[in-house]
Amino acid sequence: MVHIADSIFEGLCAPWEVALVVKLLGKSIGYNVMKGRLTRLWRLTVGFDIMDIGNNFYMVKFDTGMDKTKVMEEGPWMIFDHYLTV
């Protein structure tokens, strides 16, 4: 077992506090299509980065906590008549 000091662990986790994993149910779409659709759908105040993490899951890292909260609290979100799980 590797022991990591709490302060180091918190530092490693901090960038991901404004991140969510999303998946479009019942349909596969590519990275560029997903990024474009989310940009138009969410209309965030600042922006976000997106990373394809495999099996049609995407990690979305928001530039602000307010944008993350908006995505979590509003919705349901749909792309091409398929629900987006957040």
Stockholm file with secondary structure:
# STOCKHOLM 1.0

chainA/1-86         MVHIADSIFEGLCAPWEVALVVKLLGKSIGYNVMKGRLTRLWRLTVGFDIMDIGNNFYMVKFDTGMDKTKVMEEGPWMIFDHYLTV
#=GR chainA/1-86 SS CCCCCHHHHHHHHGGGGGEEEEEETTCCCCHHHHHHHHHHHHCCSSCEEEEEEETTEEEEEESSHHHHHHHHHSCCCEETTEEEEC
#=GC SS_cons        CCCCCHHHHHHHHGGGGGEEEEEETTCCCCHHHHHHHHHHHHCCSSCEEEEEEETTEEEEEESSHHHHHHHHHSCCCEETTEEEEC
//
